[in-house]
Amino acid sequence: MSLKFYYDFMSQPARAVYVFLKVNSINYELKRVNLGKFEQKTEEFMKINPMGQVPVIDDNGFILRESVGILRYLCREKNVPDHWYPKESKAQAKVDEFIEWQHLGLRLPCGFYFRLQWLEPKITGKPPKESDLKRFKALMLSSCDTMENIWLNNNKKFLFGDHLTIADLLAVMELEQTKLCGYNPREGRPRLTAYMDSVKSETSPHYDEANKIIDKLAAMSKL
């Protein structure tokens, strides 16, 4: 039985896992969970993930929920190159260092700004509270600046050298999500621009496949 992958491309972490699976030619069965139709809250799916979130994998009956745990598990259990999540202790610790930071340092500010500015108004029909929007936009800008000035201030192609890690996939998908808010994280950030271009090029064509719906909705928002 192949790996079952529960996903929706509106989910940043799900896109990261999807690209990882595709680039590494891991056999899997796609199980779309339509977030727009709240399928993540159905009784059927809540049996798989009581938290009502994607992504989720089912590897021959072993169910794993949380994207970081999923990516680490796949690196250990599947035949993938070591650079994705190095076995050497110090190299692995550096990947973990970024992943631990990105939960609050990148995902929270970018994700909350996306929710306030784009998602919640779509669901409720009500505009966001201006003070909240201003606060989370400032946090989002700060997180993008931190990527530019600290994490990418190393003259390397990716976060930790010339090869991708799972940290790179998690990072770029959070950054891509901001396009739905009419924001371009690349603007005025040459290191971040080169970095995102490198990740996209290295994972082509799967990067574009994963972000197709994001690009489409972002274009529609400009009309």
C-alpha positions in Angstrom: 0.0 0.0 0.0 1.4 3.4 -0.9 1.8 6.4 1.3 -1.4 8.4 1.6 -1.0 12.2 1.6 -3.9 14.4 2.8 -3.4 17.9 1.5 -4.8 21.1 0.1 -2.6 23.5 -1.8 -4.0 26.4 0.2 -2.0 25.1 3.1 1.6 26.3 3.1 3.0 23.2 5.0 1.1 20.9 2.7 2.7 22.5 -0.3 6.1 22.0 1.3 5.5 18.3 1.9 4.1 17.9 -1.7 7.2 19.4 -3.3 9.4 17.1 -1.1 7.5 14.0 -2.1 7.7 14.9 -5.8 11.3 15.9 -5.9 12.3 12.7 -4.1 10.1 10.5 -6.2 8.4 9.0 -3.2 5.3 7.0 -4.2 2.2 8.3 -2.6 -1.6 8.5 -3.1 -3.1 12.1 -3.1 -6.1 12.6 -0.8 -7.4 16.1 -1.4 -9.1 17.7 1.6 -10.9 20.8 0.3 -10.3 23.5 3.0 -12.6 25.9 1.2 -15.5 23.5 1.7 -14.4 22.8 5.3 -13.7 19.1 4.5 -11.0 19.2 7.2 -13.9 19.4 9.8 -15.9 16.5 8.5 -16.5 13.5 10.8 -14.5 11.3 8.4 -11.4 13.4 8.3 -11.5 14.3 12.0 -11.0 10.5 12.7 -7.7 10.9 10.8 -6.8 14.2 12.4 -8.9 15.3 15.3 -7.2 18.7 15.0 -8.9 19.2 11.6 -5.8 20.3 9.8 -3.6 19.3 6.8 -1.1 17.9 5.9 -1.4 14.4 7.2 0.3 11.2 6.0 -0.8 7.6 6.5 2.2 5.3 5.9 0.7 1.8 6.0 -1.4 2.6 8.9 1.0 4.9 10.7 -0.7 8.3 10.8 1.4 11.4 11.3 0.0 15.0 11.5 2.3 18.1 11.7 4.4 19.0 8.7 7.8 19.2 10.4 7.3 15.8 12.0 6.2 14.5 8.6 9.2 15.8 6.8 11.7 14.5 9.4 10.0 11.1 9.3 10.2 10.9 5.6 13.9 11.8 5.6 14.5 9.0 8.1 12.2 6.3 6.5 12.5 6.9 2.8 15.4 6.7 0.4 16.2 10.4 0.1 19.6 12.2 -0.1 21.1 13.1 3.3 21.3 16.8 2.6 17.5 17.2 3.2 17.9 16.5 6.9 21.6 15.7 7.6 22.4 12.8 9.9 25.6 14.6 11.1 24.6 16.2 14.5 25.8 19.8 14.0 24.4 20.0 10.4 21.1 18.7 11.6 21.1 21.0 14.6 21.4 24.0 12.2 18.4 22.9 10.2 16.5 22.4 13.5 17.5 25.8 14.6 15.8 27.5 11.6 12.7 25.3 11.9 12.3 26.1 15.5 12.6 29.8 14.7 10.3 29.8 11.7 7.2 28.6 13.8 7.0 32.0 15.5 9.5 34.0 13.4 8.0 33.4 9.9 4.9 31.3 9.9 3.1 33.1 12.6 3.5 36.7 11.3 3.0 35.8 7.6 0.2 33.4 8.3 -1.7 35.7 10.6 -1.4 38.6 8.2 -2.7 36.3 5.4 -5.6 35.3 7.6 -6.5 38.8 8.7 -6.1 40.5 5.3 -7.4 37.8 2.9 -8.9 34.6 4.4 -11.2 35.9 7.2 -12.8 38.6 5.1 -13.5 35.9 2.4 -15.2 33.8 5.0 -17.0 36.4 7.1 -17.6 39.2 4.6 -16.3 41.6 7.2 -13.2 43.8 6.9 -10.3 43.2 9.3 -9.7 45.3 12.3 -7.2 48.0 11.2 -5.1 47.9 14.3 -4.6 44.1 14.1 -3.8 44.3 10.4 -1.2 47.0 11.0 0.4 45.1 13.8 0.7 41.8 11.9 1.9 43.6 8.7 4.7 45.1 10.7 5.6 41.7 12.1 5.5 40.2 8.6 7.8 42.9 7.3 10.2 42.3 10.2 10.2 38.6 9.6 11.0 39.1 5.9 13.8 41.5 6.8 15.2 38.9 9.3 15.3 36.4 6.4 17.2 38.9 4.2 19.6 40.3 6.8 20.3 37.3 9.1 19.4 33.9 7.8 20.5 34.7 4.2 23.5 36.8 5.1 25.9 34.0 4.3 26.5 34.2 0.5 25.1 30.7 0.1 22.6 29.4 -2.4 20.2 28.0 0.2 19.9 28.5 3.9 22.7 26.0 4.7 24.8 25.7 1.7 24.5 24.5 -1.9 21.9 21.9 -1.2 18.3 22.1 -0.2 17.0 21.1 3.2 13.5 20.7 4.5 13.9 24.1 6.1 14.0 25.7 2.7 10.7 24.3 1.6 9.0 25.3 4.8 10.3 28.9 4.5 9.5 29.6 0.9 5.9 28.3 1.1 5.2 30.8 4.0 6.7 33.6 1.9 4.7 32.7 -1.2 1.5 32.9 0.8 1.9 36.6 1.3 1.2 37.2 -2.4 -2.5 36.7 -1.7 -2.3 39.8 0.4 -0.9 41.8 -2.5 2.5 41.8 -0.9 5.8 40.9 -2.6 8.4 39.7 -0.1 11.1 39.9 -2.8 10.8 43.6 -3.3 13.8 45.5 -1.9 15.4 42.2 -0.7 18.0 41.0 -3.2 19.2 38.0 -1.1 15.6 36.8 -0.5 14.8 37.2 -4.2 17.9 35.1 -5.3 17.1 32.6 -2.6 13.5 32.1 -3.6 14.5 31.9 -7.3 17.0 29.2 -6.4 14.5 27.1 -4.5 12.0 27.4 -7.3 14.6 26.5 -9.9 15.9 23.5 -7.9 12.4 22.0 -7.4 10.9 22.8 -10.9 8.3 22.0 -12.1 6.8 20.9 -8.8 7.2 24.3 -7.2 4.9 25.9 -9.7 2.5 23.0 -9.5 2.2 23.5 -5.7 1.8 27.2 -6.0 -0.5 27.3 -9.0 -3.7 28.1 -7.0 -1.8 30.8 -5.0 -0.6 32.5 -8.1 -4.1 32.3 -9.7 -5.9 33.7 -6.7 -3.2 36.5 -6.3 -3.7 37.5 -9.9 -7.5 37.6 -9.5 -7.1 39.8 -6.4 -5.4 42.4 -8.6 -8.3 42.6 -11.0 
